[in-house]
Amino acid sequence: MIKILSKKFKPRIKARIRKNRQVLNKNLDNFFEWVKGAELIELKECNTEEDPVRPELTNEFRNGYGRKIFGVKYQGEIYAVMCFAYTNEIPESVEELDKFSHDAFLQSAMRDQNIGQIAIAYTVWSKKKGGGKLIVKEVFKKIKNSNHLNRLVTLSPLTEMATKFHSKNGAKLLQVNEDTQNFEYKVL
């Protein structure tokens, strides 16, 4: 009796496994299709209300002295956003980020127009799974290819989510500040 039952269920189980594998492979193909077709672009503005880290910062601040907004775009839609500033020092707060990026911007006017040596990522968010990791990877490539940036450092909130995200993506904790923490991605 047990042999008869096992013969009936084995083909069903195998068929179910095959079907689930096909569905999983199709979903993975769809996921990687958008990742492969995405491009990093500079944005003039972003929807600051979508920013889970620093929604209080205006687009004027984000595009102010020595600061930029980048997005990962796919089929006309923005899937992830990262805001960062060029500085020559590592800030411990948004106020220092503002001051340091402004100073680096003014110093660049007297030199070769290259603003700062350190890219400080101060906010990142994703609208689609995999977008956050992808934008970090794309910005990292851009920094590696620049002729004046030699470090990528974050100004991250003191949250477990931020710690896990940066650690999982290969960053090392530099310091913990009063309200923030700094992680560094190796650019070499």
N, C-alpha and C positions, 0 to 999 in steps of 0.2 A: 504494500500500500504506500509506504514512504517513497519507494523508488518511482512509482507512478506519479505521485504528486511532484517530486523533484523534477521529473522529466517535463511535466506540464509548465512548471514555473521557470525553469532555466531559460527557455527561449524568450519568455516574457521579460524577464529581468535583463537579459542581454539586449533585447530590443529597446527597452526603456533606457538603458545606459547609452546605447548608440544614439538615440533620439536626443537625450540630454547633452551629449558630447557635441552633436551638430548644432544645437541651440547655443551652447556656450561658445563654440568656435565662431558662429555667425555674429554673436554679440561682441566678441573680442575683435573681430575684423572691423565691425562698425566703429568701435572705440578707436582703434589704431588708425582708421581712415581719417578721422578728423584731426588726430594728432599729427599725422604726416602732412596733411594739407594746410596746417595752420602756419601763420607768419607773424613775426613780431613787428609791431608798428608803433610809432610815436603818436600819442593822442594829445589833442589840444585841451580836452576836458574829459571828465568821467562823471558818472552819477555818484556823488559823494555819499548819498544815502545808502548805497549798496555796500559801502566800505565797513566791514565788521570791526576793524581795528581803530581807525581814526576818522569817523564820519564828520567830525567837527571841523576838519581842515578843508578850506575852500579850494576851488580850482585855481584861484589866483595864487594861493600859497603853493599848491602843487606844481605850478608852472613858473613860480617866482625865481629869484636869483639862484642859479645853479641847481634847479630842480626840474625833473621831467616825469611824465606819465607815459608808461608803455602798456600796450595791450597785446594779447594774442588773438588774432582775428582769423576766423574761418567762415567761408561763405557769407561774407558781409556782416557777420555777428561777432561781437567781442565776447570771448569765453573766459578770459582771466585778465586781471589788471595788476600792475606793480608800479608803485610810486617810489622814486628814489632821488637822492640829492648827491651832488658832488662836493666833497669836502677834503680838507687836508688833515683833519683830526676826527677822532671817533666821539660822537656825541653821546651823552647819557640821558638826554631829554629832547623833546620836540623844540624847546626854546633854544637849546644848544645847536640842534640841527639847523634851525633857522639862521642863527648867528654864524655858524661855521660855513654853511653853504653860501651865505652872503659874502663873507670874508674871502672865500675861495673864488667867487665870481669876480670880486673887485681886484684881487691879485692877478687873475687871468687877463684882465684888461691891460695890465702893465707888461705881460709876458706874451705868450704865444697863443692866446685865446683858448687854451685847454684848461677847463675848469676842474680843479682839484685832482687828487691822486687816488681818492677812495670813493667808491660808490656806496652810499648808505641806503639800503632798502628799508623804508620805514612803514610800508603797508603793502599787503598783497592779498588778493582774494580771487576766487574762482567761481564761475557760474556753472561749470561742467566738470565732472569727475576727471581728474588728471590735469586740469588746467593750471593749478598752482605749481605743480612740479614742472610742467612744461615751460611756464613763463620763467621760473627760476633758471632752468637749463638754457633757455634762449637768451636771457639777459646775461647769464654767465658767459656764453659764447661771445656776445657783443663786447663785454668788458675785456675778455681775453684778446680780442682783435683790436682793441683801442691802443693808441700809442701813448696814452698818459695815465690810464687807470691801472693800478697794480693790486687793488684790494676790493673785495666785495664783502661788506659788513652789514649786519641788520641792526635796526633799532626796534626791537620786538617787545610786545607787552609781556608782563610776567604771568603768562598763562601756560598751563600744561600743553594745550593744543599747539602753541607757538614752539615750545621746546621740542615736542615730538616731531612737528613738521620739519624744522631745521635739522634736527639730529638725524632724522630718517633720510634727508636729502644730502647728508655728508658735511654739514657745517659743524664747527667746533665752538663751544661756548667760550667767549673771551672774558666777559665780566657780567656780573649782576649788579644793577644800579638800584636806586631807590624805587623807581616806578617802571623801569625797563630792563631789558637784558640785550647784550650784544653777542651775535654769533658771527663767525667768519667762514666764508667759503674760500678755499685755497684756489688762487688764480694761476699759479705756476703751471 
